Amino acid sequence: MRTVLRDKIVEVCDLKIKQKGSEVGLSFYAFFKNRNDQPELLMEVARWWIETHKLDHFEKAIKIKEMVESGA
């Protein structure tokens, strides 16, 4: 996954955890605006989320952050 995506995912996870607590869940759509203006990046994250790691639609933000920071 591109570094820019990894940085964005960690940033969004940190924000959501700060706002809603460590139990907050999110989907891969949380890293994008409500319109599909970056389809290549969206698909890259979707592949990482669904195909590579077989994650559920919603996962704990802290889990996703730890996975990204560990290089998963």
N, C-alpha and C positions, 0 to 999 in steps of 0.2 A: 504494500500500500504506500502511496506517495506520502512524503513527509508532511506536506501541507494538510492532507487529510488526517493524519495521525495527530497533528497539532490541534486541528479544529475539533476532533473528537474529544481530546483531553480537555480542551477549553469548555466545550458544551457540557461535558460530564461534571466538571468542577462547578460550573454555574448552576446546573440543576441540583446537584448535591447541596450546594450552599443555600439555594432557595427552598428546597423541599425536604432535605434530610437524606441520610445515607441509604434509605430504603426506596428512593425514587427509581422508577423504571422508565425506560425510553426505548424507542425503536430507531432504526437507522435513518428514518425520515427526520429525526430531531436535529440532524446536522446540516439541514438544508432549509431554504426558504420555502414558503408554501407553493411557489410556482417552480416548474421544472426548467430552470435556466442553466443547469449544469448536469445534463444527462449522463455524460461520461463519468463524472465523479460520483454521481448517485449510483450508477451501475457498479462502479468499483467497490463502493462500500457495501452495496447489496450482495455482491459476490462474496466478499470477505465475511459478511454476517451470515448469509444463508448457505452458500455452497461450501465455503472453507470450514466454517466453525459450526454450522448447523444449529444456530441459535434460534430461540423462540422469537416471535414477533416483538415482544417486550422483554427486556432484560434489565437487571439492576445497573444503574449508571456506574456504580463503583466497580462492578465486575468488568464492564466494557473498558473503563479507564485502565484497570490493572492489566487487562489483556493487551491493550494497545501499548502501554508503557513497557510491557515485557517483550514486545516484538512479535506477538502472536499474529 
